[in-house]
Each structure stands twice: as structure tokens, then as C-alpha cells.
Amino acid sequence: MAKAPKSSKKSVTEEPAEFQIVGKARGDQLAPFDPLRRYLHEISLSPLLSEEEERETAIRYRELGDKEAAWKLVIANLRLVVKIALEHHRYWTTNLLDLIQEGNVGLMQAVKRFDPYRGVRFTTYSSFWIRAYILKFIMDNWSLVRIGTTQAQRKLFFDLKKEKERLERMGFDPIPKLVAENLNVKEDEVVSMGQRMEGADISLDTRVGEDSRATFGDLLPAAHAPIDERLGDKELRQLLAEKLGEFRLSLDGRSQEIFEKRMMAERP
């Protein structure tokens, strides 16, 4: 009896290729109910919209304020958020879900602002909003000290590492001068950004050394001198004033005048 040929049709629940890559790359590390894989599986079941469906749905939301249409646009593009988040995962390796979450916020902003009459596909338009929210999240959370506060610094933040890797692949030593010339920025800006990116945040409660009881917080100068130093300084000033007063009384008229107007005056 001949066996029935295997169906080439994929299962409806099968995960898209980009999601399978994430699963395989971390398969040994993920638990059976890992939230990332669960999320990727769930959004893989959401139907995609054709260009015409996308436009009609966007018009319904813009003209009628149809919340169901807005929801449909968001759900159909959640996979786009994951794709863009994976592109930036190299900068934020802590948790991919952080980037996906911020990208989803950008996606919702895109739905609110999208104009379906301009002849641009929603996927193209929303990509800019998704990417902008992800990049802002990375910049704001890279370090406790804010970096990339200007447009030029933000561009350098994302281009610096790529340019260094490109030079290394070509066999060049990525010294700051060479990187600065290629990126058309100042050398000191490359050095400064490199130090910020490579330097890790250290708690002030961390000990200076393994055998030391002092912490990095102990090395910071105090905003005010300790109370014992201030009291001692006050007493010293009072004692000096008393001694000078006694010395003044011991002088004769002419010497006393010279002492007051020449030696003790702010402007002799």
C-alpha cells in the first residue's frame, strides 16, 4: 500500500524564519516557557495585511477613529518591530524584549500619525517611528551618565563601533585619528565617545580594592568641610583676632596707625 505523500503546506502555527533563528541561537539557554519565545510564537499567528487591506484599515482609523482598525494595524506589524529590534540587539544585549517593548510604543505612535492619502505604505512609515523609539531607549539606558545628547553624538554613538569593526576587517588599527577622518568628526569626540561606551558604571559603594575597606564614595570630596574642621577653623580665627588685638594695644600712636592702615587694612 503506497504511503500518502507528505504535504508541503506549512503548519499555520509554524514560526517565521527570523523567529526560528532567535530560538535556535538561544535554544540551550531558554526555558520551555521562555517569555520571548512565547511572544514570538503568538505574534507569528497574527495575519499580515496586503497593501490594499493596509490602506483601507488606515483610512477607517483616520476617518472614523475606528479603534478596531488601529488594533488591526498594530497586530499585523508586530513582527516588523521584532525584525528592527534584532537589528539593534548588538547595542543592547541585556534583553531583547526591552527593545521590542519600546518598538511597540513607536508602532502605536505611527498608527496615530499615519496619513494613508500620501501614497506611502504604513510599514515603511512605521519603521522610522519604531527605530526612533528603540534608538532613544538605547541612548537613555546605556549608562547612568547621559550620552548622545546631540544629533551628532547620537550618530557617532551608532557609527563608531561599526567603523572600528570595518577597519579591523580591512587590517587597519582603528586609532582615533583614522576613525575621526573616516566619520568626519573631531578626534577628541571619538576618544570621548569611546571612553563613555567602554567605561562601565561603578557603584559608589564598591570597594577600591579587595583588601581595602574604603569605597569609591569615600574618595569624593565633601560638599562641606566636616563639622570638627569648621569648629576648629572658627576657634583659630577667634584666637588670632584676640592676639592681634592685644598686639595693637601694645603699640604707640604712630605704630598703631601704621598697623591698622598698612598691615590690617584690606587695601593698604
Secondary structure as UniProt FT lines:
FT   TURN            12..13
FT   HELIX           17..25
FT   TURN            26..29
FT   TURN            32..33
FT   HELIX           35..44
FT   HELIX           51..64
FT   HELIX           67..76
FT   HELIX           78..87
FT   TURN            88..91
FT   HELIX           96..113
FT   HELIX           116..118
FT   HELIX           122..141
FT   HELIX           151..169
FT   TURN            170..171
FT   HELIX           176..183
FT   HELIX           187..198
FT   TURN            204..205
FT   TURN            210..211
FT   HELIX           216..219
FT   HELIX           227..249
FT   HELIX           253..258
FT   HELIX           259..263
//
